[in-house]
Amino acid sequence: MAKASAKNAPPGGKTSVRIVVCGGKGTGKSSLIVTAATDSFPANVPPLLPPTRLPEEFYPDGVPITIIDTSSSTEDRGKLSEELRRADAVVLTYACDRPETLEELSELWLPELRQLEVKVPVIVVGCKLDLRDESHQVSLETVMMPIMQQFREIETCIECSALKQIQIPEVFYYAQKAVLHPTGPLFDQETQALKPRCVRALKRIFILCDHDRDGSLSDAELNDFQVKCFNSPLQPSEIVGVKRVVQEKLREGVNDRGLTLAGFLFLHALFIEKGRLETTWTVLRKFGYNNDIKLADEFIPHSSFKRAPDQSVELTNEAVDFLRGIFELFDSDNDNTLRPVEVDDLFSTAPECPWDEGPYKDAAEITALGGLSLDGFLSQWALMTLLDPAFTVENLIYIGYPGDPSSAVRVTRRRRIDRKKQQSERNVFQCFVFGPKNAGKSALLNSFLGRPFNDNRLNTDERYAVHVVNQPGGTRKILVLREIPEDGVGKLLSNKDSLAACDVAVFVHDSSDESSWKKATELLVDVSGHGEDTGYEVPCLIVAAKDDLDSFPTAIQDSTRVSQDMGIEAPIPISSKLGDFNNLFRRIVVAAEHPHLSIPETEAGRTRKQYHRLINRSLMFVSVGAAVAIVGLAAYRVYAARKNTSG
């Protein structure tokens, strides 16, 4: 919930608005600015005004405005470009008595704004209205409609006269309003409808205000909403009036219990169409939304998941229980599967479904019914929490998590402490899958998700697969497999903390191809060495894929030598084609639970350990020598004291 009312908090967090005025020479830019600031027409105007400030009390929103005048001369183009890039809004002028300056808008000025990538609201202003030829009266709408259809960045158009004091304050009011209460995020001018993200946010707000969950806002709920957002109650006659307006235009907007969601959305579309965007923005901001129609940063408890590189974030039992309930609630046909349409419904109060794009898209098992099982659903949330806990908490809030958002996640113990204690208590383990091209990494991830074997698939991108692994004794862990493409290993290891998030590393090779084995071994040495150098040693397993093919001639001898030299388990043979995985996924989880058992040792690591042992032994001898010296000194002092006493 918002911490301040719309009256004492700057709308959208803006503490000032910078408006740049530009346009053709002699179109009235400077006169417009001076008249707005002084409320009088200037007799003499300098060629270029210094920055002009309109104080915060000038307009109702209480946000000061700085107006920047610009020169239209060619030699000042660089300065103009610099000012435009710093603008919050642009006032673009033409002269009502000179049609050629109107044509310049679409031929010169508006294309230039696009070229400079100035993505702010544009207010088109026709100055010198008093000089227009009365015999050529054409409505502003007729003149501007073709230009506005071509350039959607135009927020509004207005005509004014500095000399006659006609609509001068309105120019900068509309410009400020376009910044503080922008149309773009809320309304699609082309379709004349609320934008999807705005609809989703308003739906969430409606549900939060529907306290009795009957699908309608009663008079009491509507009044509570009004007080919360605008600090003033509605009179009974006003509530009747609001519902009458809705019902006349949209019959299903009101029922016998009150205002429906359809009616609530209709009201906001009506406000926007009538230019009252501040009404909808006040509502959105009161419920924590920013200008992107997403929850503002201050509503996400980032301090709850501050962590060291070798710590991860998991959902708490409280959050998991909530998600189980959500799964049941949205499984409308009770088939124990959330189909895509049900997932969309679940996230209909979020800006969009968070799983429609990578790395979450296709990362979990899809059931035979084409949706997510409960395990698949919880696995997706676990993956999102591991990779982006802020995104998880944000989406939990969107779908109605009732508790303190910080209670939804917990930070795990550091992995280096897990290794010392020889036990990990995590519920979610991340396994990095290394290997050369064509080794069988992608087939391994697909098989983990129960997908059919595809011999032709060649994946060159990093991807994830997440699933629940049942362990002996009934324990259940979530395992995340992260496929690292061969050409991505160098980039990964260039970051000293890259292995901090890894619980287990698996090295896959094609057991029928000796070159594949050699490359996998090189990767094993590189990764192990990086772990030793950075202090993030990780358990490692070797996987001999394509076990349905004949092994290369020296496979047994080579693999035995490497695994014995490095002190890790012999390669685990698997065949994705035959569906034979030799309990691989359970073995990965066991290696993660007992990380000290499978950490390899390289030649460099052994040399380093021998060196440290020598140093420690030397220090021990030095310590013993120092102790002998100290004891000798103490004995001498006792002897000397006794001698002095007896003397």
C-alpha positions in Angstrom: 0.0 0.0 0.0 1.2 3.5 -0.8 2.8 5.4 2.1 1.7 8.9 1.1 -1.4 10.4 -0.4 -1.4 11.8 -4.0 -1.5 15.3 -2.5 1.8 15.2 -0.6 3.8 12.9 -2.8 5.1 14.0 -6.3 3.2 12.0 -8.9 5.2 9.2 -10.3 8.1 10.2 -8.0 9.0 13.3 -10.2 10.3 16.2 -8.2 10.6 18.5 -11.2 9.7 18.6 -14.9 12.0 19.8 -17.7 10.2 21.1 -20.8 12.1 22.0 -23.9 10.4 24.4 -26.4 11.5 24.1 -30.0 10.2 24.9 -33.4 10.8 27.0 -36.5 12.3 30.5 -36.4 9.7 33.2 -35.5 7.0 30.8 -34.4 6.6 32.5 -31.0 8.7 30.3 -28.7 10.2 33.0 -26.5 7.0 35.1 -26.3 5.1 32.0 -25.2 7.6 31.3 -22.4 7.8 34.9 -21.1 4.0 35.3 -21.1 3.5 32.0 -19.2 6.1 33.0 -16.6 5.1 36.7 -16.2 1.4 36.7 -17.2 2.1 39.6 -19.6 3.1 39.9 -23.2 6.8 41.1 -23.6 7.5 44.2 -25.6 11.0 43.0 -26.4 12.2 39.4 -26.3 15.9 38.4 -26.4 16.9 35.9 -29.2 17.3 33.1 -26.6 15.9 33.1 -23.1 17.8 31.6 -20.1 16.1 28.6 -18.3 12.8 29.8 -16.9 11.3 28.3 -13.8 7.6 28.0 -13.0 7.3 27.4 -9.2 5.6 24.4 -7.7 2.5 26.3 -6.7 1.9 27.2 -10.4 -0.1 24.1 -11.1 -2.2 21.7 -8.9 0.3 18.8 -8.9 2.8 20.8 -6.9 5.8 20.0 -9.1 8.0 22.8 -10.4 8.7 23.2 -14.1 11.9 24.3 -15.8 11.3 25.6 -19.4 14.2 25.6 -21.8 14.2 27.9 -24.8 16.1 26.8 -27.9 17.5 28.4 -31.0 16.3 27.1 -34.4 19.5 28.3 -36.2 21.6 25.6 -37.9 24.8 26.4 -36.0 23.0 25.7 -32.7 21.7 22.3 -33.8 24.2 20.4 -31.4 23.0 22.4 -28.4 19.3 21.7 -29.4 19.9 18.0 -29.7 21.6 17.9 -26.3 18.6 19.8 -24.7 16.0 17.5 -26.4 17.8 14.4 -25.0 17.4 15.8 -21.5 13.8 16.7 -21.9 10.9 15.3 -19.9 8.5 16.7 -22.5 8.8 18.7 -25.7 6.6 21.7 -26.7 6.8 21.9 -30.5 5.6 25.3 -31.9 4.3 26.5 -35.3 2.8 29.9 -36.3 -0.9 29.9 -37.0 -0.4 32.6 -39.6 2.3 30.7 -41.5 1.1 27.4 -42.9 4.6 26.4 -44.0 5.7 26.2 -40.3 2.9 23.6 -39.7 4.2 21.6 -42.7 7.7 21.7 -41.2 6.4 19.7 -38.1 5.9 16.5 -40.1 8.7 17.1 -42.6 11.4 18.3 -40.3 10.8 18.5 -36.6 9.0 15.3 -35.7 11.3 13.1 -37.8 14.3 14.7 -36.2 12.9 13.9 -32.7 12.6 10.3 -33.8 16.1 10.3 -35.2 17.4 11.6 -31.9 15.4 8.9 -30.1 13.6 11.5 -28.0 10.9 9.2 -26.4 9.0 11.8 -24.4 5.5 13.3 -24.8 5.2 16.0 -27.5 2.7 18.9 -27.2 2.1 20.6 -30.5 1.3 24.3 -30.0 0.0 26.7 -32.6 1.2 30.2 -31.6 0.0 33.6 -32.8 -3.6 32.6 -33.0 -4.6 36.3 -33.1 -2.8 36.7 -36.5 -4.5 33.8 -38.3 -6.4 34.7 -41.4 -10.1 34.6 -40.4 -11.1 33.8 -44.0 -9.3 30.4 -43.7 -10.8 29.0 -40.6 -10.1 25.3 -40.2 -10.6 23.3 -37.1 -7.5 22.2 -35.2 -8.7 18.6 -35.2 -9.0 18.6 -39.0 -5.5 20.0 -39.4 -3.8 17.8 -36.8 -5.5 14.5 -37.1 -3.3 13.2 -40.0 -0.1 14.3 -38.2 -1.2 12.7 -34.9 -2.0 9.4 -36.7 1.5 9.4 -38.2 3.3 10.5 -35.0 1.8 8.8 -32.0 4.2 10.5 -29.7 2.1 13.7 -29.9 0.2 13.8 -26.7 -2.1 16.7 -27.5 -2.4 19.9 -29.7 -3.4 23.4 -28.6 -3.6 26.8 -30.2 -2.7 30.0 -28.2 -2.0 33.7 -28.4 0.6 35.3 -26.2 -0.5 38.8 -27.2 -4.2 38.1 -26.4 -3.4 35.9 -23.4 -5.3 32.9 -24.9 -4.6 29.4 -23.5 -1.0 30.2 -22.4 -1.0 28.6 -19.0 -2.7 25.5 -20.5 0.3 24.8 -22.8 2.7 24.0 -20.0 -0.1 22.5 -17.8 -0.7 19.9 -20.6 3.1 19.4 -21.0 3.5 18.8 -17.3 0.4 16.6 -17.2 1.8 14.5 -20.0 4.9 13.8 -17.9 3.2 13.2 -14.6 0.1 11.4 -16.0 1.2 10.0 -19.3 -1.4 8.5 -21.7 1.0 6.0 -23.4 1.1 3.3 -20.7 -2.6 3.4 -20.1 -4.4 3.9 -23.4 -4.0 2.8 -27.0 -5.0 5.7 -29.2 -5.4 3.5 -32.2 -7.8 1.0 -30.8 -9.3 3.5 -28.3 -9.0 0.9 -25.5 -7.1 0.5 -22.2 -3.8 -1.2 -22.7 -3.4 -4.8 -21.4 -1.0 -4.0 -18.6 -3.3 -1.2 -17.4 -6.3 -3.6 -17.4 -4.3 -6.2 -15.4 -3.3 -3.6 -12.8 -6.8 -2.3 -12.5 -8.1 -5.9 -12.2 -5.7 -6.5 -9.3 -6.8 -3.3 -7.6 -10.5 -4.3 -8.1 -9.9 -7.7 -6.4 -8.0 -6.1 -3.5 -11.0 -3.7 -2.9 -13.6 -6.5 -3.3 -13.3 -7.4 0.4 -16.1 -10.0 0.4 -14.9 -11.6 -2.8 -18.3 -11.6 -4.5 -17.0 -10.2 -7.8 -18.6 -6.7 -7.3 -17.8 -3.5 -5.4 -20.7 -2.8 -3.1 -21.5 0.8 -2.1 -19.4 0.5 1.0 -16.4 -1.0 -0.9 -16.7 1.7 -3.5 -16.6 4.3 -0.8 -13.6 2.7 0.9 -11.8 2.7 -2.4 -12.6 6.4 -2.9 -11.4 7.3 0.6 -8.2 5.3 0.1 -7.3 6.9 -3.3 -8.7 10.4 -3.0 -9.0 11.0 0.8 -12.7 12.0 0.5 -15.8 9.9 0.8 -18.5 9.6 -1.9 -22.0 10.9 -1.1 -24.8 8.2 -1.6 -26.2 10.3 -4.4 -22.7 10.3 -6.1 -22.5 6.5 -5.9 -25.9 6.2 -7.5 -24.8 8.6 -10.2 -21.6 6.7 -11.0 -23.5 3.4 -11.3 -26.2 5.0 -13.5 -23.5 6.4 -15.9 -22.0 2.9 -16.1 -25.3 1.1 -16.5 -26.5 3.4 -19.3 -23.4 2.6 -21.4 -22.6 -1.0 -20.3 -25.4 -3.1 -18.8 -23.1 -5.7 -17.4 -21.1 -3.0 -15.6 -23.4 -3.1 -12.6 -25.3 -5.9 -11.0 -27.5 -6.2 -7.9 -24.3 -6.5 -5.7 -22.6 -3.4 -7.1 -20.0 -2.3 -9.7 -18.5 -5.2 -11.6 -15.0 -5.5 -12.9 -16.3 -4.6 -16.4 -17.9 -1.5 -15.0 -14.7 -0.5 -13.1 -12.6 -0.8 -16.2 -15.2 1.1 -18.2 -15.1 4.0 -15.7 -11.3 4.3 -16.1 -11.5 4.2 -19.9 -14.1 7.0 -19.6 -11.9 9.1 -17.4 -9.0 8.8 -19.9 -11.2 9.5 -22.9 -12.3 12.7 -21.2 -8.7 13.7 -20.4 -8.8 12.9 -16.7 -5.7 10.7 -16.7 -4.7 12.0 -13.3 -7.7 10.1 -11.8 -6.5 6.7 -13.1 -2.9 7.5 -12.3 -3.8 8.5 -8.7 -5.4 5.1 -8.3 -2.5 3.2 -9.8 0.1 5.0 -7.7 -1.9 4.6 -4.5 -1.6 0.9 -5.0 2.2 1.1 -5.7 2.5 1.2 -9.5 5.1 3.2 -11.3 5.0 4.7 -14.8 5.7 1.3 -16.4 2.5 -0.1 -14.6 4.7 -2.3 -12.5 5.2 -2.3 -8.7 7.6 0.5 -7.7 10.9 -0.7 -6.3 10.1 0.4 -2.7 7.3 -2.2 -2.6 9.8 -5.0 -3.2 11.7 -6.0 0.0 15.2 -6.2 -1.6 16.9 -6.3 1.8 15.3 -9.7 2.4 17.4 -11.4 -0.2 20.8 -9.7 0.0 23.3 -12.5 -0.2 26.9 -13.5 -0.8 27.8 -15.0 -4.2 27.7 -18.5 -2.8 24.3 -18.1 -1.1 21.0 -18.7 -2.9 17.3 -17.8 -2.3 14.5 -20.3 -1.8 10.8 -20.0 -1.2 9.7 -20.5 2.4 7.2 -23.1 3.5 4.6 -20.3 3.9 5.0 -19.3 0.3 5.0 -22.9 -1.0 1.7 -23.5 0.9 0.2 -20.4 -0.6 1.3 -21.6 -4.1 -0.3 -25.0 -3.5 -3.6 -23.2 -2.7 -3.3 -21.0 -5.8 -2.7 -24.1 -8.0 -5.9 -25.7 -6.7 -7.8 -22.5 -7.0 -6.9 -22.0 -10.7 -7.1 -25.7 -11.7 -10.7 -25.0 -12.7 -11.3 -28.4 -14.3 -9.7 -30.3 -11.4 -7.5 -32.3 -13.6 -4.3 -31.7 -11.5 -2.8 -29.7 -14.4 -2.6 -26.0 -15.0 -3.2 -25.7 -18.7 -1.9 -22.6 -20.5 -5.2 -20.8 -20.3 -5.4 -21.4 -16.5 -1.8 -20.1 -16.1 -2.8 -17.0 -18.0 -5.8 -16.6 -15.7 -3.6 -17.0 -12.7 -1.2 -14.2 -13.9 -4.0 -12.0 -15.2 -3.3 -9.5 -12.3 0.4 -9.4 -13.2 1.8 -7.1 -15.9 2.3 -10.3 -18.0 2.9 -14.0 -17.5 6.5 -14.2 -16.2 7.0 -17.6 -17.9 6.3 -16.6 -21.5 10.0 -15.8 -22.2 13.4 -17.4 -21.5 14.8 -18.6 -19.3 11.5 -19.9 -17.8 9.7 -20.8 -21.1 9.8 -24.6 -21.5 12.0 -25.0 -18.4 9.6 -27.3 -16.6 7.9 -30.6 -17.5 4.7 -30.4 -19.5 2.1 -33.0 -18.7 0.3 -35.2 -21.3 -2.6 -32.7 -20.9 -0.4 -29.9 -22.1 0.1 -28.0 -18.8 2.0 -27.9 -15.6 1.6 -30.5 -12.8 1.8 -29.2 -9.2 5.5 -30.3 -9.2 6.1 -28.5 -12.5 4.4 -25.4 -11.1 6.4 -25.3 -7.9 9.6 -26.0 -9.9 9.0 -23.0 -12.1 8.6 -20.8 -9.0 11.8 -22.4 -7.5 13.7 -21.6 -10.7 12.5 -18.0 -10.7 13.4 -17.6 -7.0 16.9 -19.0 -7.6 17.6 -16.7 -10.6 15.6 -13.5 -9.7 14.1 -13.4 -6.2 12.9 -9.9 -6.6 10.9 -11.0 -9.7 9.4 -13.9 -7.6 8.4 -11.6 -4.8 6.9 -9.1 -7.2 4.8 -11.7 -8.9 3.7 -13.2 -5.6 2.3 -9.8 -4.7 0.6 -9.5 -8.0 -1.3 -12.8 -7.6 -2.4 -12.0 -4.0 0.2 -13.3 -1.6 -1.4 -12.3 1.7 1.6 -12.1 4.1 4.6 -9.8 4.4 6.4 -10.2 1.1 9.7 -10.7 3.0 8.3 -13.8 4.6 8.0 -15.5 1.2 11.7 -16.1 0.7 14.8 -17.1 2.7 18.5 -16.9 2.1 20.4 -20.2 2.4 23.6 -21.0 4.2 26.8 -20.3 2.3 28.1 -23.1 0.1 31.6 -23.0 1.5 30.1 -23.6 5.0 28.1 -26.5 3.5 31.4 -28.0 2.4 33.1 -27.6 5.8 30.1 -29.1 7.5 29.9 -31.8 4.8 26.2 -31.4 4.5 23.8 -29.1 2.6 20.3 -28.3 3.8 19.1 -26.6 0.6 15.9 -27.6 -1.0 16.9 -26.4 -4.5 20.2 -27.4 -6.1 21.7 -25.9 -9.2 23.8 -28.1 -11.5 25.9 -26.7 -14.3 26.0 -29.1 -17.3 29.3 -28.8 -19.3 30.4 -30.6 -22.4 31.5 -30.3 -26.0 29.1 -29.9 -28.9 27.1 -33.0 -29.7 28.0 -34.6 -26.4 24.3 -35.1 -25.4 23.8 -32.1 -23.0 20.5 -31.0 -24.6 19.2 -34.6 -24.7 20.0 -34.9 -21.0 18.0 -31.8 -20.2 15.1 -33.0 -22.3 15.1 -36.4 -20.7 15.1 -34.8 -17.3 11.8 -33.1 -18.3 10.3 -36.3 -19.7 10.6 -35.1 -23.3 11.1 -37.6 -26.2 14.6 -38.2 -27.5 15.5 -36.0 -30.5 18.7 -37.0 -32.2 18.7 -33.9 -34.5 18.5 -31.2 -31.8 21.6 -29.1 -31.5 21.3 -26.4 -28.9 23.8 -23.6 -28.9 22.1 -21.4 -26.2 22.3 -21.5 -22.5 19.0 -23.0 -21.1 17.5 -24.4 -17.9 15.5 -27.4 -16.9 13.9 -27.8 -13.5 12.2 -30.7 -11.9 11.5 -32.5 -8.6 13.8 -35.4 -7.7 12.5 -38.0 -5.3 15.2 -39.3 -3.0 15.2 -42.6 -1.0 13.5 -42.1 2.3 10.8 -39.9 0.8 12.7 -36.6 0.7 12.1 -34.4 -2.3 14.5 -31.9 -3.8 14.2 -29.5 -6.7 17.1 -29.8 -9.2 17.9 -27.1 -11.7 20.1 -28.1 -14.7 21.8 -25.2 -16.4 23.3 -26.1 -19.8 26.5 -24.3 -20.5 27.3 -24.2 -24.3 30.9 -25.1 -25.1 31.7 -21.7 -26.5 30.2 -20.0 -23.4 32.6 -21.6 -20.9 35.3 -19.0 -21.4 33.0 -16.2 -20.7 31.5 -17.9 -17.7 34.9 -18.6 -16.1 36.1 -15.0 -16.8 34.0 -14.0 -13.8 35.7 -15.0 -10.5 32.3 -15.7 -8.8 30.9 -17.7 -11.7 31.0 -21.0 -9.8 29.7 -19.6 -6.5 26.1 -20.4 -7.4 26.9 -23.9 -8.6 26.1 -26.9 -6.3 27.3 -29.6 -8.7 29.1 -29.6 -12.1 28.4 -32.4 -14.6 30.7 -33.0 -17.5 29.0 -34.8 -20.4 30.9 -36.5 -23.3 29.9 -38.8 -26.2 31.3 -42.2 -25.0 31.8 -43.3 -28.6 34.0 -40.3 -29.5 37.5 -40.0 -28.1 37.8 -36.3 -29.0 34.6 -35.6 -27.1 36.1 -37.3 -24.0 39.3 -35.3 -24.3 37.4 -32.0 -24.6 35.2 -32.9 -21.6 38.3 -33.7 -19.6 39.8 -30.3 -20.5 36.6 -28.6 -19.4 36.7 -30.6 -16.1 40.3 -29.4 -15.4 39.5 -25.8 -16.3 36.4 -25.7 -14.1 38.1 -27.5 -11.2 41.1 -25.2 -11.4 38.9 -22.1 -11.5 37.1 -23.4 -8.3 40.4 -24.0 -6.6 41.7 -20.5 -7.5 38.6 -18.7 -6.4 37.7 -20.8 -3.3 34.4 -22.0 -4.9 35.3 -25.7 -5.4 32.3 -27.7 -6.6 31.5 -31.4 -6.6 32.0 -32.8 -10.1 30.5 -35.9 -11.9 31.5 -37.2 -15.3 28.7 -38.5 -17.5 29.4 -40.9 -20.4 26.4 -40.2 -22.7 25.3 -42.3 -25.7 26.0 -45.5 -23.9 23.9 -47.3 -26.6 26.9 -46.8 -29.0 30.3 -48.6 -28.9 32.8 -46.9 -26.7 36.1 -45.6 -28.2 38.9 -48.2 -27.7 40.8 -46.7 -24.7 37.6 -45.4 -22.9 37.9 -47.5 -19.8 41.6 -47.0 -19.2 41.4 -43.2 -19.9 38.4 -42.6 -17.7 39.8 -44.8 -14.9 43.0 -42.8 -14.9 41.4 -39.4 -14.9 38.8 -40.2 -12.2 41.4 -41.8 -9.9 43.9 -39.0 -10.5 41.3 -36.4 -9.6 39.8 -38.4 -6.8 36.2 -38.5 -8.1 33.7 -41.1 -9.1 34.1 -43.0 -12.4 32.0 -41.8 -15.4 28.3 -42.6 -15.1 27.1 -44.3 -18.3 23.7 -43.1 -19.6 21.7 -43.4 -22.8 19.1 -40.7 -23.5 17.9 -42.7 -26.6 17.2 -45.8 -24.5 16.0 -43.8 -21.5 18.6 -45.4 -19.2 20.0 -42.8 -16.8 21.6 -45.0 -14.1 19.9 -42.9 -11.3 21.9 -39.9 -12.6 19.6 -37.2 -11.2 19.5 -38.8 -7.8 23.3 -39.1 -7.8 23.5 -35.4 -8.7 21.4 -34.5 -5.7 23.4 -36.8 -3.4 26.6 -35.1 -4.6 25.0 -31.7 -3.8 23.8 -32.8 -0.4 27.3 -34.0 0.5 29.6 -31.6 -1.4 32.9 -32.7 0.2 32.8 -36.2 -1.4 33.1 -35.3 -5.1 35.3 -32.3 -5.3 38.2 -33.1 -7.7 41.8 -32.2 -7.2 44.0 -30.9 -10.0 47.8 -31.1 -10.3 48.0 -27.4 -9.5 45.7 -27.9 -6.5 47.9 -30.7 -5.2 51.0 -28.6 -5.6 49.3 -25.8 -3.7 48.3 -28.1 -0.9 51.9 -29.5 -0.6 53.2 -25.9 -0.4 50.7 -25.0 2.3 51.6 -28.1 4.3 55.3 -27.2 4.1 54.6 -23.6 5.2 52.4 -24.9 8.1 55.1 -27.3 9.1 57.7 -24.5 9.1 55.4 -22.3 11.1 55.0 -25.1 13.6 58.7 -25.5 14.0 59.1 -21.7 14.4 56.3 -21.8 17.0 58.0 -24.7 18.9 61.3 -22.8 18.8 59.6 -19.6 20.0 57.9 -21.5 22.8 61.2 -23.0 24.0 62.8 -19.5 24.0 59.8 -18.0 26.0 60.0 -20.8 28.5 63.8 -20.3 28.8 63.4 -16.6 29.3 60.7 -17.1 32.0 63.0 -19.6 33.8 65.9 -17.1 33.7 63.6 -14.4 35.2 62.5 -16.7 38.0 66.2 -17.6 38.7 67.2 -13.9 38.7 64.4 -12.9 41.1 65.3 -15.7 43.5 68.9 -14.7 43.4 68.1 -11.0 44.2 65.8 -12.1 47.0 68.4 -14.3 48.7 71.0 -11.6 48.2 
